């Protein structure tokens, strides 16, 4: 299956597949543990698991764009920062 019809690359498709997988996992998690008990974190915002996933994905996009603007490719360093950032958001936000 070629992705040339939309000028996509495999990493771009992989990114959207990753987001889809995250949403499926969150839906399954919500089914077995409803509610997710909103909590207040370091930002003093009341957030649920879905909110924290959104904050993580949005922040990760900015980390990647910032890395590209400052360092260029490859993005392995940005990926490491994004993973640490994701764990921090789910732990403390």
ZAMARGU-4260 file (C-alpha; in steps of 0.2 Angstrom, whole numbers, plus 5000, padded with zeros to 4 digits):
<rodrens>
0) 5000/5000/5000 | 5008/5016/4995 | 5005/5032/5004 | 5010/5043/4990 | 4992/5049/4987
5) 4993/5060/5002 | 5012/5063/5001 | 5013/5054/5018 | 5029/5046/5024 | 5029/5030/5034
10) 5035/5039/5050 | 5019/5051/5048 | 5008/5036/5046 | 5016/5027/5061 | 5013/5043/5071
15) 4994/5042/5067 | 4994/5024/5070 | 5002/5027/5087 | 4988/5039/5091 | 4975/5027/5086
20) 4983/5013/5097 | 4983/5026/5112 | 4965/5030/5110 | 4960/5011/5109 | 4970/5007/5124
25) 4962/5022/5134 | 4945/5016/5128 | 4949/4998/5135 | 4956/5005/5151 | 4940/5016/5153
30) 4929/5001/5150 | 4937/4991/5164 | 4941/5005/5176 | 4927/5019/5172 | 4929/5037/5178
35) 4948/5038/5180 | 4946/5048/5196 | 4950/5066/5191 | 4965/5072/5201 | 4974/5089/5204
40) 4992/5089/5200 | 5006/5101/5199 | 4997/5113/5188 | 4982/5113/5200 | 4971/5108/5186
45) 4959/5093/5188 | 4963/5081/5175 | 4957/5064/5170 | 4967/5050/5160 | 4961/5057/5143
50) 4966/5075/5148 | 4983/5069/5152 | 4985/5059/5136 | 4980/5075/5126 | 4992/5086/5136
55) 5006/5073/5133 | 5002/5072/5114 | 5001/5090/5112 | 5017/5093/5122 | 5026/5080/5112
60) 5022/5088/5096 | 5029/5104/5102 | 5045/5095/5108 | 5047/5087/5091 | 5045/5104/5082
65) 5057/5113/5094 | 5070/5099/5091 | 5068/5101/5073 | 5070/5119/5073 | 5085/5119/5084
70) 5094/5102/5081 | 5086/5096/5065 | 5086/5077/5061 | 5087/5064/5068 | 5073/5065/5081
75) 5080/5051/5093 | 5084/5064/5106 | 5067/5072/5105 | 5059/5055/5107 | 5069/5052/5123
80) 5063/5069/5130 | 5045/5065/5124 | 5045/5048/5133 | 5051/5056/5149 | 5039/5071/5147
85) 5024/5058/5145 | 5029/5049/5161 | 5030/5065/5170 | 5013/5071/5164 | 5004/5055/5169
90) 5013/5055/5186 | 5012/5073/5192 | 4999/5082/5181
</rodrens>
